[in-house]
Amino acid sequence: MAPARARLLVILAASLAFYAWGAPRFMPVIFALGVADYWLARRIAGTVGPGRRLFLIGGICVHVSVLAYFKYANFLVGEVNVARAAFQLPPWAWTSVVLPIGVSFLTFEEISYLTDVYRGDAPPARRWPHYLLFLMLFPHSIAGPIFRWKDLVAQFHSSLKPGPEAVIRGMSRFSFGLAKKILVADSVAHIVDLIFGLAENEITGSLAWTGAVGYALQIYFDFSGYSDMALGLGTMLGFSFKENFREPYTARSLGEFWQRWHISLSTWMREYLYIPLGGNRLGRTRTAVNSIAVFAISGFWHGAAWTFLVWGLYHGVLVTLERRLEPLLSRIPDRARAVLTFVVVTVGWVPFRATSIHQVLGMARAMLGLAMPVYEPRPLPAELFPPLSAVVFCGSLAWIVLRALSPRRAPRRGEAVVTGRAPIWRAGLSLALLVLSIMHMTNTRYTPLIYFKF
Amino acid sequence: MRRVHLMTIALHLLVLALPGLGLAVGAPDAKLFGTEPPSIFPALSMARWTDESVQAGLKAWFESHLGFRGVLVRTDNSLFYATLGTTRPEATVKRNGDGFLFIDDDLWYAALRVQDRPKVERLRALAVLLGRAQRELARSGKHLVVVLAPAKSTIYPEAVSEGWRRRQPAPEPTDAFVVRTLREAFAAEGVRYGDGIATMQGFATSREIIYPRVARHWSRVGACLVLRDAARPAFDISSCDYYPRTANFEEDSDIDLYRLLNTWHVTEPVPTIFDLRVNHPPTPDAPRALFVGTSFTWMLVDAARSFVREPHLFYYNSSIFDVSAPKARLVGNVDPNSAEWAHYALDKDVYVIEILEAYAHGGVVPDFLQALLARHTSP
């Protein structure tokens, strides 16, 4: 509702307020980095010769250092202290660093900004508020997508005036995303959390597989739900963000899976890491090394724990193997390959969700039928599979499987984009889902005691 | 078409804004049952903003004061109940069998694994302490009345659905194990007690008179029957006669789980409950009583109120209530080192100790008895 010229400033003010709410202690750091990047980018653009590269490398080092401190320092000190304890040395004294929201996404965006300017793919920001808005645009602060400056810069200079159809599309997208997160992901999470909370000697093979499949569903609906909300909000604000998920579980190969899952991250990894490392231009061995290294870094980027590294390496090694074995794999019928890819990806989610390598090994043993539980599992069937969670679990799995086995069709960007009209039924469904989601959120936060106890 | 678009946008915005608007204007709302910790509007300061305590406090305050919260919660619960015939996984009330409502504690208790059960040593130690306390107090002319209260899943085992049962039951179910162990230990230590499980399982008429299907606890009638046998010779409950009446939806404890469903209750009538006929002031020579126990003790208090004087309740041995009137009054906190404690605990003629089967291994009763014996035997 703000005038066109002030619209960006209003959105920036809202973004600053959002960040001040969620990570107030990190605000000075973001401002400082924003100023540094703004200055660096102008130097990069305005310098000729080797100095340009120095400014770029300096900027990247600063951002990686910030990320290393906030995200990995606690982990590093923890591991050093474990090693010191093994040699009976006193631990390093250390005050835990609080991880600010979105620091991983911010770092990648800052690096992409400097690199895009260095490569000449985009001009530096004309005004510092534009760059700050690029960093802090609130729809994507929590869980991405990872923006690239070159994708957004033109939009900052446009009028940003969404029409009613765009607003409705955005609202619908937001509602669907919220419903995916609240009504689907959170319901399945109940089952997953119970299973992954079991002791090793309580996990049967069927429980382990249920937990793995459940997490595959949970993380997809949760993460893609957040992306839908971000894209929906962006559409309402007049922006056009790129898709971050394209039905990843319909992929016929791991390589294709990574073109459909968290697309903004895969794109970033390819453009700013894999290709600078040489990509696939330096022979088969180097290509394999590059692939595995990029996936390992990607895994570790997700979290400061060995389990994330295992997840990254798992995908890196399998993607590399898949490339080598493609002539053989291509003989497998499409549908079978889709199922196989889903199973491989699902197994990979176990280290991603597990809280320790020990748990990963325990789950793996169970999934292979090698676990011999001594005790009966703690949760009762009614606890593990309450009606809603069971219905949502089975329903969402059935939907995923049906989509995976369905014949391929050309990607549909939505009638609204092509025709400019949003179907009324979709708006009605969006409204219903919004109401259900709000009711559910309100209700799950009301957990009264029967009586005052103490 | 543009008008339709604008209406659609307006409806979405209205749905999003309605809870906040309701809060702002203090819109009337449906009542929600159950208790929550109080949520206070946080003090605002830059330091508290920076350490994010303001944000957490504001979020909690907002969620508990949300406009139309009652309507949202009840509607969500009603839809859930109507479509799936049960409650949300995170709800403490579970629906089993033919409309039986259980608190989750009772279901988990009935399905405890062998390794998670109360330890025999702990149950025996309780019996030793009770025996000692009965003998010590008897020497001073005082009485220790012990009442064993049953878990609901013990009284209605057939109402516990298959999903809440262990597939590999132990040689004896948890409730049978606990009750057997307690009975044996009480017998070995000579503890006189009212066996609530035996009394209720032996009740010839409908169990729902003594333990309503939608209640967390036994009814006043059930509590009266158990207490009557255990209380002699401390005091004599002359009658446990009862009559049916329509429950007061907002207050009666006999439908507390039904209320806690927090649905619109449009398809189920408010159940009929049974109440005690006896209701008169105690005689001047009635003994002064202190009750100690869990929420099951409230019904014992109601059953005994006409037969004891100056009754107080050490609720979970934590809060002190004056229970001389049906509406209890909080008068303090339990602190065995305080003069207040001595006033409420020592100047009594009879102590009624309620032991809930599912919590028999807990510290409520032992903590109280140890404090009492320590002060009682002091010169």
Interface residues (C-beta under 8 A of the other chain):
Chain A: W21 G22 P24 R25 P164 E165 V167 I168 M171 S175 H190 Y375 E376 R378 L380 P381 A382 E383 F385 P386 P387 L388 S389 V391 R421 A422 I424 A427 S430 L431 L434 V435 L436 I438 M439 H440 T442 N443 T444 R445 Y446 T447 P448 L449 I450 Y451 F452 K453 F454
Chain B: M1 R2 V4 H5 L6 T8 I9 L11 H12 V15 L16 P19 L32 F33 G34 T35 E36 W49 T50 D51 E52 Q55 E63 L66 R69 L72 V73 T75 D76 N77 L79 F80 L84 G85 T86 R88 P89 E90 A91 T92 K94 I103 L107 A111 R113 Q115 S161 E162 G163 W164 R165 R166 R167 Q168 R216 D256 L257 L260 N262 S295 Y315 Y316 S318 S319
